[in-house]
């Protein structure tokens, strides 16, 4: 990832919920938000929509174990920060998530 990319996070989220979620869930959430502007090796955007973000374990920006990844996804879904739009299918179809509007 180049140095000029960043992830925008709602300020209210940082003040209220960020202290209540696990470190792994925070890392997964940042990785999901970062998918929107991420480019592949050829310079093409991988995702341009906020509504449907394909995301899987291999898309993590910082390494965590797979069981921790699964728990973090469930935690984010419980907090209603993300919602599952379409489940992934084995072996190579990623799940599709949508970012939910943050509410206090």
C-alpha positions as CSV (number, residue, x, y, z in Angstrom):
1,X,0.0,0.0,0.0
2,X,1.3,3.4,-0.8
3,X,1.8,6.1,1.8
4,X,-0.8,8.5,0.5
5,X,-3.8,6.2,1.1
6,X,-5.9,6.6,4.3
7,X,-9.0,5.2,5.9
8,X,-11.7,7.6,7.0
9,X,-13.4,6.7,10.3
10,X,-16.4,8.4,11.9
11,X,-15.3,10.5,14.9
12,X,-18.2,9.4,17.0
13,X,-17.2,5.8,16.5
14,X,-13.7,6.5,17.7
15,X,-15.0,8.2,20.8
16,X,-17.8,5.8,21.8
17,X,-17.4,2.3,20.4
18,X,-13.7,2.0,19.6
19,X,-12.8,1.4,23.2
20,X,-15.4,-1.4,23.5
21,X,-14.3,-3.6,20.6
22,X,-11.4,-5.9,20.5
23,X,-8.1,-5.1,18.8
24,X,-8.7,-7.7,16.2
25,X,-12.2,-6.4,15.4
26,X,-10.8,-2.9,15.0
27,X,-8.1,-4.2,12.6
28,X,-10.7,-6.1,10.5
29,X,-13.0,-3.0,10.4
30,X,-10.1,-0.8,9.1
31,X,-9.2,-3.4,6.6
32,X,-12.8,-3.6,5.3
33,X,-13.0,0.2,5.0
34,X,-9.6,0.2,3.2
35,X,-10.9,-2.2,0.5
36,X,-12.9,0.6,-1.2
37,X,-9.8,2.4,-2.5
38,X,-7.4,-0.5,-2.8
39,X,-5.8,-1.2,-6.1
40,X,-4.5,-4.5,-7.5
41,X,-1.0,-5.0,-9.0
42,X,-2.2,-3.6,-12.4
43,X,-3.5,-0.4,-10.8
44,X,-7.2,-1.3,-11.1
45,X,-9.6,-0.5,-8.2
46,X,-10.8,-3.6,-6.5
47,X,-13.9,-2.0,-5.1
48,X,-15.6,1.3,-5.8
49,X,-18.8,0.8,-3.9
50,X,-19.7,1.3,-0.2
51,X,-22.7,-1.0,-0.6
52,X,-21.0,-4.2,-1.6
53,X,-17.5,-4.9,-0.4
54,X,-16.1,-8.4,-1.2
55,X,-13.8,-9.2,1.7
56,X,-12.0,-12.3,3.0
57,X,-9.3,-13.4,5.3
58,X,-6.7,-12.9,2.6
59,X,-7.6,-9.2,2.3
60,X,-6.4,-8.4,5.9
61,X,-3.9,-5.6,6.0
62,X,-2.3,-6.8,9.3
63,X,-1.9,-10.6,10.0
64,X,-4.2,-12.3,12.5
65,X,-5.2,-16.0,12.9
66,X,-8.2,-17.3,11.0
67,X,-10.2,-18.1,14.1
68,X,-9.6,-14.6,15.4
69,X,-10.7,-13.2,12.1
70,X,-14.0,-15.1,12.3
71,X,-14.6,-13.9,15.9
72,X,-13.8,-10.3,14.9
73,X,-16.3,-10.5,11.9
74,X,-19.0,-11.8,14.3
75,X,-18.2,-9.0,16.8
76,X,-18.5,-6.3,14.1
77,X,-21.8,-7.9,12.9
78,X,-23.2,-7.9,16.5
79,X,-22.3,-4.2,16.9
80,X,-24.0,-3.5,13.6
81,X,-20.9,-1.9,12.1
82,X,-21.1,-4.3,9.1
83,X,-23.7,-6.6,7.7
84,X,-23.4,-9.7,5.6
85,X,-24.9,-9.1,2.1
86,X,-23.8,-12.4,0.5
87,X,-22.0,-15.3,2.2
88,X,-18.8,-16.6,0.8
89,X,-18.5,-20.1,-0.7
90,X,-15.7,-22.5,-0.5
91,X,-13.1,-22.6,-2.1
92,X,-12.6,-19.1,-3.5
93,X,-15.7,-16.9,-3.4
94,X,-15.3,-14.0,-0.8
95,X,-18.2,-12.9,1.4
96,X,-19.7,-9.6,0.5
97,X,-20.2,-7.1,3.4
98,X,-21.9,-3.7,3.6
99,X,-20.8,-1.0,6.0
100,X,-23.6,0.1,8.2
101,X,-24.2,3.8,9.1
102,X,-22.8,4.3,12.5
103,X,-25.4,5.4,15.1
104,X,-24.6,6.5,18.6
